[in-house]
Amino acid sequence: MVATDKFQKTPETTKFNLSAYLKERQQLCDTALDRAIPIVYPEKIYEAMRYSLLAGGKRVRPILCLATCEMTGGTIEMAMPTACALEMIHTMSLIHDDLPAMDNDDYRRGKLTNHKIYGEDIAILAGDGLLAYAFEFVATQTPQNVARDRVLQVVARLGRALGAAGLVGGQVVDLESEGKLDTSLETLNFIHNHKTAALLEACVVCGGILTGVSSEDLQRLTRYAQNIGLAFQIVDDILDITATQEQLGKTAGKDLKAQKVTYPSLWGIEESRSKAQQLIEAACAELDTFGEQAQPLKAIAHFIISRNH
């Protein structure tokens, strides 16, 4: 698919400028994250946490949370603490994923990984610090005009997305599957529905929880998020084969080196691209009920499969 900065819902609607939207929201997220973690004593741990948290990236996960909250009648201010927490959790997962005991990677977002700068011990603690602070940040920084039971639901959803029922469980099966070239599609789907899609699902669903959407709309948001999460991983698998280290910002060809079964290894690159496209179309269809307010989320879905890094 050809990359595009714009998404057009119908010929009659005004084109949505995704590039400008992402740039604006990214700046808002970067500012909030920078303010969230000042450097105090002991300085080293805060420096290590900030090193990875502020290392760049398009902030897709927090932007998904903000976009969903706005689409369902909320505000950026309501959702920003949760959005920041999601980026803290995501950053923790990257720090730990890059460790020698896991994927053993030297680069992330074009920079040396945390453990290469601060050592494995501080890198582990930096990830732990970000994880703990994420929950504190949601609980203490969410505006008082958001019902406390909704904040509690967000905290519970974040915990589930991260733990053994989510990201951690997916990572365990991923590690167990290395070198097993007979890994089934069912197992591969389990890995990525938990390791990748679970946190993306939390980003979207938490945005809806904060505004108190109906259970029916929450199911629509869940299906949208699950579809884009799987499409995201399929594209990641393709890029691991086709992109350079400079494009990825991390080591290319890791899956092949680790003898991991991937979607392209099962389906081939072209069929994998086709499957990702089908998932994005299904995801966008879930949002039709939200009308024009869904344009940002639909555009982000298309951006996911058009990216080259």
N, C-alpha and C positions, 0 to 999 in steps of 0.2 A: 504494500500500500504506500502511496506517495504521501510524505509528511505534509501537513498543512497546519497553519496557525488558526484557521477559522472553521467553525462548524455551522452548517446551515440546516435548520430543522426542516423547513419547507421553502420552496421558491418565494413564497410571499413574505416570509419573515426577514427581518434585518439580520445580516450576518453577525455572528458573535465573534468578537476578537479575543480568542483564547490567549494569544501571546501577551496582550496588555493585561488581561485578567490575571494570568499566572504571575506576571511580574509584580503587579500591585499586591497580590495576596502574599507572595513570597517575601516581599519587603516587610509587610506587616508581621509575618511569622518570625522573620529574622530579628526584627527589633524586639519582639516579645521574648524570644528565646535568649537574646543577649541580656535583657534586663532580668530574666528569671534566675540566672545563676551568676551572682557577683563573686569575685575572688576574695575570699577571706582565709583566715588561718584554719587548718593547714593548707597553704596555698597550692601545693602540688596536686592535691586531689581535685580541687576546683579547676585548676588549669587543665588537667587531663580530661575532666568532664566537658569543659568548654571546647577543648581542642577538637573533639569528635563531633560534638553537638553543633558547632558553628563552622564545620569544615566545608559547607556548601550543600549542594543538592537542590532539587527543585521544590522540595517541601510538599510533594504530592499528597502525603498522608494527612498532615494538618489541613491542607487546603480542601481535601475531600470532606473533612469534618465541618469546616467553616461553610462550604458550599451547601452541604445538606441542611445545616441549621438555618441558613438564609432561605433556602428553597422551601422549607417547611414553616416559615413565618418567624424565625428567630433572628438574632443579630450576631455580628462578629464578636462583640463584647461577651455575649453569653457563652460562646463556644471556644474562645481563645485559650482559656486555661486547659481545657480538654485537648485542644489541638496541640498545644505545647507538650502536654503529657504524652501524647501519642508519638511525637517526634523524639522525646526523651527515651521512650520504650524502644522505638525503632533503632535509635542510635546505640542503646545498650546491646541490642541483638547483633548489630554490626560489629561492635567492639569484641564481643565474645565469639562471634562467628569467625573472626579473623585470627583468633589465637592459634598457636601451634597445635593445641589439642583438638581443634576443630578443623577449619579449612586451611589454616597456616598461610595466610596471605600477607604480603608486605605492603600492598597499596589499597587505598580506599578513597574514592572520589578524587583520584589523582594525587593524593598525598600519602606519605608513610602512615601505616596503620598505628593505632594507639600504642600497642605493645612495643613497636619498633622505636617509639619516641620515649615512652615512660617505663618500659619494662612490663613483663607479663603480670607481675604482682599488682602494680598500680592500675594496669588496664582492667584487670578483673574487678578491682575495687571501684574504678570509675564507672564501669557498667552497673555495678551494684548500687552505687550512689545515685545514678540517673534513674534507675528503676524505682528505688524507694522514694525519691523526690517527686517522681511523676504522680504518684498517688496522693502525696501530701499537697502537691500543687493544685490538683483538681479539687480536693476537699476544702482547701483554705482560700483559693483565689477565685472560684466560680462566684459570680455576682449573687447577692442575696435575693435578687428578684427571680432566681431560678429555684424552683421547689426543691427542698432538700431530699425528697424521695427520688427525684430524678438524678440528682448528683450521686446518690447511693447506687442507683441502677447503673450509672456510668462506671463507677468504681468497680462494681461487680463484673460488668462486661469487659472492662480492661483486664481484670485479673484472669477471667476465663480465656480471653484471646491470647494471653501470654503464657499461661501455665501448661500443664501436661495435657489438657484438653485442647490446646491450641498450638502456639509456636514451639514450645518446648517439646511437646509430643511429636510434632512434625520433624523437628531437628533430630530427635532420637532415631526415628525410623530412617531418616536420610542417612545418618551416620552408619546405621546397620546395613544399609543397602549398597554402600560403596563397594565396588569390586564385584557385585552380583549382577551380571549381565542378563540374568533371567528374571529381573525385577518386573512384576506385572504392571499393567496400566492401572489396575485398582490400587496397588501400593503407591505408584507414582502420584496418582490423584490424592491419596490420603496425605502423602508428604506435603504436597503443595497447597492443598485445601487447609492444612493446619499451619505449615511453616510460613506461607506467604499470604494466602487469602484471609486467614483468621484476623490478622491485624488490620488489613484493608477493610474487612467487613466491620470491625469495631469502629474504624474511622467514620464510616458512613452511618452506621446504626446509632452511634453515640450522638451524632449531630441531630438525629431525629428524636432520640430519647430526651434531649435537653428541651425540645419544644413540645413534648408530650403528644407525638403523633399517634394515630390509631394503630391497633394491632395489625390491621390490614396493610396500612402504609408501611409499617415496620417490616412486614414480610416482603413487600415490594423492594424496599431498600436493601434488605438482606440478600434477595436474589440478584439485584443489580450488583452489589458488592462482591458476591461470590463469583459471578461471571467475570467481572473485570479483574478480580484477583487471579483467577486461573489464566486468563488471557495475558496478564502481566507476566506470569511465570513462563508461559510458552514463549513470549517474546524474549525474555531473559535467556532462555535456553538457546534460542536462535542466535541471539547476539553473542553468546559465549563461543559460538562457532564462527560467526561471520564478521564480528567487529574486532578492531585492534585494541591493545591495552590503552592507547591514548584515548580512543573513543569511550571505552568502558570506564576508565578511571581506576580500574583494578585489573588483576591478572586475567588475560584471556585464555581460553582453552582449559579452564580448571576442571570442567566436567569430564572431558575426555581423559585428562591426566589421572583423575580420581576413579576412572572407570565407572562413572555413574550412568545409569539409564536416564535418558531425557526424552522429551516429547519428539524432537527431531530424530532421535535414534530409533524411535518406534514408528513414527509416521513419515519421516522425511521433512525437509524444510518447507516445501511448498504446501503440503497438506497441513503442516503445523500452522502456517500463516493463515490458511483457510479456516482452520478450527478457531483460531484466535479471533478472526473477523466475525465468525458466527456467534461467538460468545459476546462480543461487543454489541452486535445488533440485538441480541436477546436482552442484554443488560439495558440498553437504551429503551427498548420497548416497555420495560417495567416502569419507566418514568413518565410515560405518555400522560398519565392521569394528572401530573403536576403542571402540565402546560408549558408556557414560556419560561417559568421559573426553573425548569429543569435544564435549560440550555448549558449552564456551566458544567454540570455533572455529565451531560451527554458529550460535550466537547472534550472533557478530560478523558472519558472512556476512549474516544477516537485517538486522542493523543497517546494513550498508553501503547497502542499497537503501531503507531507511526514513528515512535522514537527510535533513535539509532545509538543510544547510550543509556 
